[in-house]
Amino acid sequence: IILPLMELMYKVMLEKENNYAKIADSLLDTICAYLDKYINVNYKYPFVSSLKSTIIENFVDPDFRLSEAIDKSGYNKDYLRRCFETDMNKTPLQYLTELRINRAKMLLLQNEYTRIKEVGEKCGFSDNVYFSAVFKKMTGMSPAEYRKNHTT
């Protein structure tokens, strides 16, 4: 994930299109947050790392079902959820949703002509209305408002 983000940041800096500084800052923040969260992390429960990796590998897939990933782990879903929350300070669903919304924020700023529906689909949301509702709940604004406020 880091390499594509760094390549994107390099491209943004080279092309210096409108609002390139804001986009580059956003990408840099994302890279730093990723490094803070995922490098040299010691989990109390080793199976949390496995579920986290599964979520990261599949979060952009609208057909990805967190419940199926949890079932495949072989652990009781409530126990796994509590362990995940202990290690990550958020539930698996909150983690998945956060990844999707962070990607949506990045995509919204990359190309102002990409339709909101397409952004949602590229972030693992098969329902545009649900995507917009979740985005607004997490950011306090709709995807269109977010794009407008961060690109002007």
N, C-alpha and C positions, 0 to 999 in steps of 0.2 A: 504494500500500500504506500509506503514511503517513497519509493522510486517514482511511481507515476505522479505523485503529488509534486515531487521536486522537479520532474520534467515539465509538468504543467506550469509551475512557478517560473522556471527558466524561460519557457515560451512566452508567458505573459510579460516578463521583464524585457525580452528582446523586442516583441512587437509593440509594446507601449501604447496599446489601444486605450480608448476612454476608460478612465477609472482603474488603470492598471495598478496603481499603488494600493488602492483598497483591496483589489483582488489578491495581489501578492501578499499583503498583510494577512488577509483571511487564510490563504494557503499556508503561510508560515505559522500562524496560530494553530492550524489544524495539524501540521507536522509536529510542532512542539507538544501539543496535547497528546498526540499519538505516542511520541517518544516517552513522555512522562508516564503514560498509562501502561505501555506494553513492554518496555525494556526493563530487564532485571526485576521482574515482579515475582515475588515468592508467595505462593498461595498456601493458605492453611489446608485447603482441600485440593489435592492434585487434579481431581476430575473436573474442577471448575475451569482449569486451563483448556481442557479438551472441549468442553461445551463452548467456551469463549471462542476458540479457534473455529469451531463449526459455524458459529454465528457469523464471524468475520468472513469466512469463505462463502457464505450463502446469503448474506443480508440483502443483496441486490436482486435476488431471485424471488419474484412474486409467488412462486409455488412453494417456497421454503416454509415449512411448518415447524415452529419452535417446539410444539408438543411432540411431534414425531422425533425430533432430535433428542429431546429429553427422554422419551420412551426408549430410544436406541441406546442410551447411556447405561441402562440397566439399574439405575437408581430410582428410588421412590421420588415422584415429581415434587412433592412438598419438601422432602429432605434436600433434594438437589437445589430447589429454589432458595431455601434458607441458607444453604452453604454458599451458593453463588452470591446471595445478598451479603453474607458475612464478608466474603473476600472482595467483592466488587462495589459494595455500598449501593447496589441497585439490583433489581430483579432481572432475570434473563430477558423478559419482555421489555423492560425499561432500557436495557442495554441495546437490544435489537432496534428499538424505536429511535434511540439516540443516534446510532450509526446511520440509520436511514435518513433522519432529518438533517444531520450534519452533511451528508452527501448531497441532499437536496439543496441546502444553502449554497454549497459550492457550485452545483450545476446551474442554479438560478443566476449566479453572478457570471458564469463563464460565457453564456450566450443569451443575450436578451431576447432573441427571436425564438428560442426553444419554447414550445408550448408548455404550460404548467402540467398538463396531463402527461406529456412525455417525460418531464422531470420526475413526476411521481412514479411512473412505470420504471424508469431507470434506477429508482431507489427501492424497488421491491413492493410498491403499492399497486395493486391491480384495480383499485377503486379510487377514482380521482376525488370524489366527494370526501371519502375517508381520509385520503392523503391531506387534503386541504384542512380538514377538521383537526387532524393530529398536528399538522404543522402550526396551525394557529394556536392550539393549546400549548405547544412547547415554546413558541417564539413570541406569542402575543400579537402576531399579525399574520395575515394570509400570505401565501407564497407570492402573489402579485405585489402586495404591499411591501414585503421583504425585499423583493427585487427592486422596486421603485426607490425605497429608502436607502438602499445600499449601492445603487449605481448612478445616482445623480449627485 
